């Protein structure tokens, strides 16, 4: 299903490339756009994950530099039946995270420093498990390809401001070119919405199963969604086509970037997780430990899978 979805997205984005090229430069512009689209498609299939990590400034960590975080990710991956993904840290105060990679064997999980500072051990487990669910469902290929191509669509329209727009060449003219440069980024945001919102609900559901308690992810979503609205993510604001990759919308709405929502309503996601907890027989009395991560444990030393005082082992109990 995801292979077919990716193929449809590639075809749609290629057609959009050609349409923009034709509007800017007639038949010659359409052929140039087709060549650019073909090159971009190949690049997106094999390198879009690296591009996403480079764009966000992600730095890879290992068991030496961030043992608690790496052990947590790898422990949850083992529980999910996945090969251990690469782990990245992004210096950003906004609490957020995303997964990328064309398949589970080449996957990566990236988390903001703001996320590990804000969440408890259990809540962080819920967020990471959500991202691992995307990897298990192979959503990450579709997400990263869409982000790369949507950004390229926006770029080619802006290039037209300088190199296109001649009516004598069947272009749009100056006014039309300016209008296209404004509308193309909006079209790129619409492309983000081509990724079904049910993908997030399904990742929530499977992530809750991997972590072991849906309420861990529910409380994490409540915390990070509220904080993300007030803490800007400059990289996401500059590259809005990447917004759908994150666990919550990273755009603060300071510009036009928030006209279209790339994520389901957080309250609805939390309600679905609460229903799942009830079906799993988990009582409403659970409250995750507060502050266990804010002391720096997940970026420092220690073993997150070691036995704890309450007799449970690991982040899932």
HELIX and SHEET records of a PDB file:
HELIX    1   1 UNK A    2  UNK A   55  1                                  54    
HELIX    2   2 UNK A   67  UNK A   80  1                                  14    
HELIX    3   3 UNK A  104  UNK A  106  5                                   3    
HELIX    4   4 UNK A  113  UNK A  118  1                                   6    
HELIX    5   5 UNK A  121  UNK A  136  1                                  16    
HELIX    6   6 UNK A  139  UNK A  163  1                                  25    
HELIX    7   7 UNK A  167  UNK A  169  5                                   3    
HELIX    8   8 UNK A  173  UNK A  192  1                                  20    
HELIX    9   9 UNK A  198  UNK A  211  1                                  14    
HELIX   10  10 UNK A  214  UNK A  228  1                                  15    
HELIX   11  11 UNK A  234  UNK A  238  1                                   5    
HELIX   12  12 UNK A  240  UNK A  245  5                                   6    
HELIX   13  13 UNK A  266  UNK A  279  1                                  14    
HELIX   14  14 UNK A  297  UNK A  299  5                                   3    
SHEET    1   A 4 UNK A  59  UNK A  61  0                                        
SHEET    2   A 4 UNK A  86  UNK A  90 -1                                        
SHEET    3   A 4 UNK A 108  UNK A 112  1                                        
SHEET    4   A 4 UNK A  97  UNK A 100 -1                                        
END                                                                             
